[in-house]
Amino acid sequence: MKRKLLALTVIATTMVASQAALAGADGDTIAYTCNGCHGTDGVSKGAAPSLKGMPADYHTKALKAFKAGSRPSTIMGRIAKGYDDKELEAVAKYYEALK
């Protein structure tokens, strides 16, 4: 369990650090940072949910709730805070378009 938590912490730290470089990026570029937990093209092979084909409205609401702290999370709240609403909407639309 400690090993898994350490791995997730390293992934989250790396992702947060890379967010500055992605400022203003489009949804598909931002989505690359999601691959570590949510899988390539949003198809998860682990505990994180798959994002492929998720309705953009639902995904956007979830991301904004993580950002606001109203949806509990271990890592997503910290990650979502690194993006503005426009970027969260763009990544949500990107995953919705994957069929």
MARROTI-420316 format. One record per atom (N, C-alpha, C): residue number from 1; residue in three letters; atom name; x, y, z. Coordinates in steps of 0.05 Angstrom, whole numbers. Each point is the difference from the previous one (the first is absolute). Layout:
+-----+------+------+--------+--------+--------+
:  nr : rest : atom :   east :  north :     up :
+-----+------+------+--------+--------+--------+
: NUM :  ALA :   CA :      X :      Y :      Z :
...
+-----+------+------+--------+--------+--------+
***
This chain:
+-----+------+------+--------+--------+--------+
:  nr : rest : atom :   east :  north :     up :
+-----+------+------+--------+--------+--------+
:   1 :  MET :    N :     17 :    -24 :      0 :
:   1 :  MET :   CA :    -17 :     24 :      0 :
:   1 :  MET :    C :     17 :     25 :      0 :
:   2 :  LYS :    N :     22 :      0 :     16 :
:   2 :  LYS :   CA :     17 :     23 :      1 :
:   2 :  LYS :    C :     14 :      5 :    -27 :
:   3 :  ARG :    N :      6 :    -22 :    -13 :
:   3 :  ARG :   CA :     13 :      2 :    -26 :
:   3 :  ARG :    C :    -19 :     12 :    -21 :
:   4 :  LYS :    N :    -25 :     -8 :      1 :
:   4 :  LYS :   CA :    -20 :     11 :    -18 :
:   4 :  LYS :    C :     -4 :     29 :      5 :
:   5 :  LEU :    N :     -2 :      8 :     25 :
:   5 :  LEU :   CA :     -4 :     28 :      7 :
:   5 :  LEU :    C :     24 :     17 :     -9 :
:   6 :  LEU :    N :     24 :    -11 :      4 :
:   6 :  LEU :   CA :     24 :     14 :     -9 :
:   6 :  LEU :    C :      0 :      4 :    -30 :
:   7 :  ALA :    N :     -7 :    -21 :    -15 :
:   7 :  ALA :   CA :     -1 :      2 :    -29 :
:   7 :  ALA :    C :    -21 :     21 :     -8 :
:   8 :  LEU :    N :    -23 :      0 :     12 :
:   8 :  LEU :   CA :    -21 :     20 :     -7 :
:   8 :  LEU :    C :     10 :     28 :      7 :
:   9 :  THR :    N :     14 :      3 :     22 :
:   9 :  THR :   CA :     10 :     26 :      8 :
:   9 :  THR :    C :     21 :     10 :    -20 :
:  10 :  VAL :    N :     17 :    -17 :     -9 :
:  10 :  VAL :   CA :     20 :      7 :    -21 :
:  10 :  VAL :    C :    -14 :      8 :    -26 :
:  11 :  ILE :    N :    -19 :    -15 :     -8 :
:  11 :  ILE :   CA :    -15 :      6 :    -25 :
:  11 :  ILE :    C :    -14 :     27 :      3 :
:  12 :  ALA :    N :    -13 :      5 :     23 :
:  12 :  ALA :   CA :    -14 :     25 :      4 :
:  12 :  ALA :    C :     19 :     23 :      0 :
:  13 :  THR :    N :     22 :     -3 :     13 :
:  13 :  THR :   CA :     20 :     22 :      1 :
:  13 :  THR :    C :     11 :      7 :    -27 :
:  14 :  THR :    N :      5 :    -21 :    -16 :
:  14 :  THR :   CA :     10 :      4 :    -27 :
:  14 :  THR :    C :    -21 :     14 :    -17 :
:  15 :  MET :    N :    -25 :     -9 :      3 :
:  15 :  MET :   CA :    -22 :     12 :    -16 :
:  15 :  MET :    C :     -4 :     29 :      8 :
:  16 :  VAL :    N :      0 :      7 :     25 :
:  16 :  VAL :   CA :     -4 :     27 :      9 :
:  16 :  VAL :    C :     23 :     18 :    -10 :
:  17 :  ALA :    N :     25 :    -11 :      1 :
:  17 :  ALA :   CA :     23 :     16 :     -9 :
:  17 :  ALA :    C :     -2 :      5 :    -30 :
:  18 :  SER :    N :    -11 :    -19 :    -15 :
:  18 :  SER :   CA :     -2 :      4 :    -29 :
:  18 :  SER :    C :    -23 :     18 :     -9 :
:  19 :  GLN :    N :    -18 :      6 :     18 :
:  19 :  GLN :   CA :    -24 :     16 :     -7 :
:  19 :  GLN :    C :      8 :     28 :     -9 :
:  20 :  ALA :    N :     21 :     11 :     12 :
:  20 :  ALA :   CA :      8 :     27 :     -8 :
:  20 :  ALA :    C :      7 :      1 :    -30 :
:  21 :  ALA :    N :     13 :    -21 :     -9 :
:  21 :  ALA :   CA :      8 :     -2 :    -28 :
:  21 :  ALA :    C :    -24 :     -4 :    -18 :
:  22 :  LEU :    N :    -22 :    -10 :     10 :
:  22 :  LEU :   CA :    -24 :     -5 :    -16 :
:  22 :  LEU :    C :    -20 :     22 :      1 :
:  23 :  ALA :    N :      5 :     22 :     13 :
:  23 :  ALA :   CA :    -19 :     22 :      3 :
:  23 :  ALA :    C :    -10 :      9 :    -28 :
:  24 :  GLY :    N :    -26 :      0 :     -3 :
:  24 :  GLY :   CA :    -12 :      8 :    -25 :
:  24 :  GLY :    C :      0 :    -22 :    -21 :
:  25 :  ALA :    N :      8 :    -24 :      7 :
:  25 :  ALA :   CA :      1 :    -22 :    -19 :
:  25 :  ALA :    C :    -28 :    -10 :     -7 :
:  26 :  ASP :    N :     -2 :    -14 :    -22 :
:  26 :  ASP :   CA :    -26 :    -11 :     -8 :
:  26 :  ASP :    C :     -5 :    -27 :     15 :
:  27 :  GLY :    N :    -24 :    -10 :     -2 :
:  27 :  GLY :   CA :     -9 :    -24 :     15 :
:  27 :  GLY :    C :     17 :    -25 :     -4 :
:  28 :  ASP :    N :      8 :     -5 :    -25 :
:  28 :  ASP :   CA :     16 :    -24 :     -5 :
:  28 :  ASP :    C :     28 :      2 :     12 :
:  29 :  THR :    N :     11 :     23 :      1 :
:  29 :  THR :   CA :     26 :      4 :     12 :
:  29 :  THR :    C :     -2 :     -4 :     30 :
:  30 :  ILE :    N :    -20 :     12 :     13 :
:  30 :  ILE :   CA :     -4 :     -3 :     28 :
:  30 :  ILE :    C :     -5 :    -29 :      7 :
:  31 :  ALA :    N :    -15 :    -14 :    -17 :
:  31 :  ALA :   CA :     -7 :    -28 :      5 :
:  31 :  ALA :    C :     24 :    -18 :      3 :
:  32 :  TYR :    N :     23 :      7 :    -12 :
:  32 :  TYR :   CA :     24 :    -16 :      3 :
:  32 :  TYR :    C :      8 :     -3 :     30 :
:  33 :  THR :    N :     -6 :     21 :     15 :
:  33 :  THR :   CA :      8 :     -1 :     29 :
:  33 :  THR :    C :    -18 :    -19 :     15 :
:  34 :  CYS :    N :    -23 :     -8 :    -11 :
:  34 :  CYS :   CA :    -19 :    -18 :     13 :
:  34 :  CYS :    C :      7 :    -29 :     -4 :
:  35 :  ASN :    N :     17 :     -6 :    -20 :
:  35 :  ASN :   CA :      6 :    -28 :     -7 :
:  35 :  ASN :    C :     12 :    -16 :     22 :
:  36 :  GLY :    N :     15 :     12 :     18 :
:  36 :  GLY :   CA :     13 :    -16 :     21 :
:  36 :  GLY :    C :    -20 :    -14 :     18 :
:  37 :  CYS :    N :    -22 :     12 :      5 :
:  37 :  CYS :   CA :    -21 :    -13 :     18 :
:  37 :  CYS :    C :    -24 :    -10 :    -16 :
:  38 :  HIS :    N :     -8 :     15 :    -20 :
:  38 :  HIS :   CA :    -25 :     -7 :    -14 :
:  38 :  HIS :    C :      4 :    -16 :    -26 :
:  39 :  GLY :    N :     26 :     -5 :     -6 :
:  39 :  GLY :   CA :      6 :    -17 :    -23 :
:  39 :  GLY :    C :      2 :     15 :    -27 :
:  40 :  THR :    N :     14 :    -12 :    -18 :
:  40 :  THR :   CA :      3 :     11 :    -27 :
:  40 :  THR :    C :    -28 :      2 :    -13 :
:  41 :  ASP :    N :     -6 :     23 :    -12 :
:  41 :  ASP :   CA :    -26 :      5 :    -12 :
:  41 :  ASP :    C :    -23 :     -3 :     19 :
:  42 :  GLY :    N :      6 :      4 :     26 :
:  42 :  GLY :   CA :    -21 :     -1 :     20 :
:  42 :  GLY :    C :    -11 :    -27 :      7 :
:  43 :  VAL :    N :     15 :    -21 :     -7 :
:  43 :  VAL :   CA :     -9 :    -27 :      7 :
:  43 :  VAL :    C :     17 :    -10 :     23 :
:  44 :  SER :    N :    -11 :      0 :     23 :
:  44 :  SER :   CA :     15 :     -7 :     25 :
:  44 :  SER :    C :      4 :    -30 :      2 :
:  45 :  LYS :    N :     23 :     -7 :     11 :
:  45 :  LYS :   CA :      5 :    -28 :      5 :
:  45 :  LYS :    C :      3 :     -4 :     31 :
:  46 :  GLY :    N :     -6 :     21 :     15 :
:  46 :  GLY :   CA :      3 :     -1 :     29 :
:  46 :  GLY :    C :    -25 :     10 :     14 :
:  47 :  ALA :    N :      5 :     11 :     24 :
:  47 :  ALA :   CA :    -22 :      9 :     17 :
:  47 :  ALA :    C :    -13 :     26 :    -10 :
:  48 :  ALA :    N :     15 :     17 :    -14 :
:  48 :  ALA :   CA :    -11 :     25 :     -9 :
:  48 :  ALA :    C :    -21 :     -6 :    -22 :
:  49 :  PRO :    N :    -21 :     16 :     -1 :
:  49 :  PRO :   CA :    -21 :     -5 :    -20 :
:  49 :  PRO :    C :     10 :      6 :    -28 :
:  50 :  SER :    N :    -12 :    -15 :    -19 :
:  50 :  SER :   CA :      5 :      6 :    -29 :
:  50 :  SER :    C :    -14 :     26 :     -7 :
:  51 :  LEU :    N :     12 :     16 :    -17 :
:  51 :  LEU :   CA :    -12 :     26 :     -8 :
:  51 :  LEU :    C :    -10 :      0 :    -29 :
:  52 :  LYS :    N :      8 :    -20 :    -15 :
:  52 :  LYS :   CA :     -8 :     -1 :    -29 :
:  52 :  LYS :    C :    -30 :      0 :     -3 :
:  53 :  GLY :    N :    -10 :     19 :    -16 :
:  53 :  GLY :   CA :    -28 :      2 :     -6 :
:  53 :  GLY :    C :    -17 :     11 :     22 :
:  54 :  MET :    N :     12 :      9 :     22 :
:  54 :  MET :   CA :    -16 :     11 :     22 :
:  54 :  MET :    C :    -13 :     26 :     -9 :
:  55 :  PRO :    N :    -25 :      4 :      6 :
:  55 :  PRO :   CA :    -14 :     25 :     -8 :
:  55 :  PRO :    C :     15 :     25 :     10 :
:  56 :  ALA :    N :      5 :     19 :    -17 :
:  56 :  ALA :   CA :     16 :     24 :      7 :
:  56 :  ALA :    C :    -13 :     15 :     23 :
:  57 :  ASP :    N :    -26 :      2 :      0 :
:  57 :  ASP :   CA :    -14 :     15 :     22 :
:  57 :  ASP :    C :      6 :    -13 :     27 :
:  58 :  TYR :    N :     -2 :    -26 :      2 :
:  58 :  TYR :   CA :      5 :    -14 :     25 :
:  58 :  TYR :    C :     29 :      3 :      8 :
:  59 :  HIS :    N :     18 :     -4 :    -19 :
:  59 :  HIS :   CA :     29 :      1 :      5 :
:  59 :  HIS :    C :      8 :     28 :      9 :
:  60 :  THR :    N :    -11 :     21 :    -13 :
:  60 :  THR :   CA :      6 :     27 :      7 :
:  60 :  THR :    C :    -10 :      6 :     29 :
:  61 :  LYS :    N :    -24 :     -8 :      6 :
:  61 :  LYS :   CA :    -10 :      4 :     27 :
:  61 :  LYS :    C :     17 :    -14 :     21 :
:  62 :  ALA :    N :      9 :    -24 :     -6 :
:  62 :  ALA :   CA :     17 :    -15 :     18 :
:  62 :  ALA :    C :     27 :     14 :      4 :
:  63 :  LEU :    N :     12 :      9 :    -22 :
:  63 :  LEU :   CA :     26 :     14 :      2 :
:  63 :  LEU :    C :     -2 :     26 :     16 :
:  64 :  LYS :    N :    -22 :     15 :     -5 :
:  64 :  LYS :   CA :     -4 :     25 :     15 :
:  64 :  LYS :    C :     -5 :     -5 :     29 :
:  65 :  ALA :    N :    -14 :    -22 :      6 :
:  65 :  ALA :   CA :     -5 :     -7 :     28 :
:  65 :  ALA :    C :     26 :     -8 :     14 :
:  66 :  PHE :    N :     17 :    -15 :    -14 :
:  66 :  PHE :   CA :     27 :     -6 :     11 :
:  66 :  PHE :    C :     15 :     26 :      6 :
:  67 :  LYS :    N :     -1 :     18 :    -20 :
:  67 :  LYS :   CA :     15 :     25 :      3 :
:  67 :  LYS :    C :    -10 :     17 :     24 :
:  68 :  ALA :    N :    -26 :      0 :      3 :
:  68 :  ALA :   CA :    -12 :     15 :     22 :
:  68 :  ALA :    C :      3 :    -13 :     27 :
:  69 :  GLY :    N :      7 :    -26 :      0 :
:  69 :  GLY :   CA :      2 :    -15 :     25 :
:  69 :  GLY :    C :    -26 :    -11 :     10 :
:  70 :  SER :    N :    -21 :      2 :    -16 :
:  70 :  SER :   CA :    -26 :    -10 :      8 :
:  70 :  SER :    C :     -4 :    -30 :     -7 :
:  71 :  ARG :    N :     18 :    -11 :    -15 :
:  71 :  ARG :   CA :      0 :    -29 :     -6 :
:  71 :  ARG :    C :     26 :    -11 :     12 :
:  72 :  PRO :    N :     -3 :    -20 :     18 :
:  72 :  PRO :   CA :     24 :    -10 :     13 :
:  72 :  PRO :    C :     18 :    -15 :    -19 :
:  73 :  SER :    N :     26 :      3 :      5 :
:  73 :  SER :   CA :     20 :    -14 :    -17 :
:  73 :  SER :    C :     27 :     -1 :     15 :
:  74 :  THR :    N :     17 :    -18 :    -10 :
:  74 :  THR :   CA :     27 :     -1 :     11 :
:  74 :  THR :    C :     19 :     17 :    -16 :
:  75 :  ILE :    N :     -4 :      0 :    -26 :
:  75 :  ILE :   CA :     19 :     14 :    -18 :
:  75 :  ILE :    C :    -15 :     20 :    -19 :
:  76 :  MET :    N :    -23 :     -7 :     -9 :
:  76 :  MET :   CA :    -13 :     16 :    -21 :
:  76 :  MET :    C :     -5 :     29 :      8 :
:  77 :  GLY :    N :     -6 :      5 :     25 :
:  77 :  GLY :   CA :     -3 :     28 :      9 :
:  77 :  GLY :    C :     24 :     17 :     -5 :
:  78 :  ARG :    N :     23 :    -12 :      6 :
:  78 :  ARG :   CA :     26 :     15 :     -4 :
:  78 :  ARG :    C :      5 :      4 :    -30 :
:  79 :  ILE :    N :     -6 :    -20 :    -16 :
:  79 :  ILE :   CA :      4 :      2 :    -29 :
:  79 :  ILE :    C :    -19 :     20 :    -12 :
:  80 :  ALA :    N :    -25 :     -2 :      6 :
:  80 :  ALA :   CA :    -20 :     18 :    -12 :
:  80 :  ALA :    C :      5 :     29 :      6 :
:  81 :  LYS :    N :     11 :      6 :     23 :
:  81 :  LYS :   CA :      6 :     28 :      7 :
:  81 :  LYS :    C :     20 :     13 :    -18 :
:  82 :  GLY :    N :     15 :    -16 :    -15 :
:  82 :  GLY :   CA :     21 :     10 :    -18 :
:  82 :  GLY :    C :    -11 :      9 :    -26 :
:  83 :  TYR :    N :    -26 :     -4 :     -5 :
:  83 :  TYR :   CA :    -12 :      7 :    -26 :
:  83 :  TYR :    C :    -22 :     20 :      4 :
:  84 :  ASP :    N :     -4 :     17 :    -20 :
:  84 :  ASP :   CA :    -23 :     18 :      1 :
:  84 :  ASP :    C :    -25 :    -15 :    -11 :
:  85 :  ASP :    N :    -23 :     12 :      3 :
:  85 :  ASP :   CA :    -25 :    -13 :     -8 :
:  85 :  ASP :    C :      0 :     -7 :    -30 :
:  86 :  LYS :    N :     11 :     18 :    -16 :
:  86 :  LYS :   CA :      1 :     -5 :    -29 :
:  86 :  LYS :    C :     16 :    -25 :     -7 :
:  87 :  GLU :    N :     22 :     -4 :     14 :
:  87 :  GLU :   CA :     17 :    -23 :     -5 :
:  87 :  GLU :    C :    -14 :    -26 :     10 :
:  88 :  LEU :    N :    -14 :      2 :     23 :
:  88 :  LEU :   CA :    -14 :    -23 :     10 :
:  88 :  LEU :    C :    -22 :     -8 :    -20 :
:  89 :  GLU :    N :    -14 :     20 :    -11 :
:  89 :  GLU :   CA :    -21 :     -6 :    -20 :
:  89 :  GLU :    C :     12 :    -12 :    -25 :
:  90 :  ALA :    N :     24 :      9 :     -8 :
:  90 :  ALA :   CA :     13 :    -10 :    -25 :
:  90 :  ALA :    C :      8 :    -29 :      4 :
:  91 :  VAL :    N :     10 :     -8 :     23 :
:  91 :  VAL :   CA :      8 :    -28 :      4 :
:  91 :  VAL :    C :    -25 :    -17 :      2 :
:  92 :  ALA :    N :    -21 :     10 :     11 :
:  92 :  ALA :   CA :    -25 :    -15 :      2 :
:  92 :  ALA :    C :    -11 :     -5 :    -28 :
:  93 :  LYS :    N :      1 :     20 :    -17 :
:  93 :  LYS :   CA :    -10 :     -3 :    -28 :
:  93 :  LYS :    C :     18 :    -20 :    -15 :
:  94 :  TYR :    N :     26 :      1 :      5 :
:  94 :  TYR :   CA :     18 :    -19 :    -13 :
:  94 :  TYR :    C :     -8 :    -29 :      6 :
:  95 :  TYR :    N :     -4 :     -6 :     26 :
:  95 :  TYR :   CA :     -7 :    -27 :      7 :
:  95 :  TYR :    C :    -27 :     -8 :    -10 :
:  96 :  GLU :    N :    -19 :     18 :      0 :
:  96 :  GLU :   CA :    -27 :     -6 :    -11 :
:  96 :  GLU :    C :      2 :     -9 :    -30 :
:  97 :  ALA :    N :     17 :     13 :    -15 :
:  97 :  ALA :   CA :      3 :     -5 :    -28 :
:  97 :  ALA :    C :     13 :    -28 :     -6 :
:  98 :  LEU :    N :     13 :    -12 :     19 :
:  98 :  LEU :   CA :     12 :    -26 :     -4 :
:  98 :  LEU :    C :    -22 :    -21 :      2 :
:  99 :  LYS :    N :     -4 :    -14 :    -21 :
:  99 :  LYS :   CA :    -22 :    -20 :      0 :
:  99 :  LYS :    C :     12 :    -28 :     -4 :
+-----+------+------+--------+--------+--------+
***
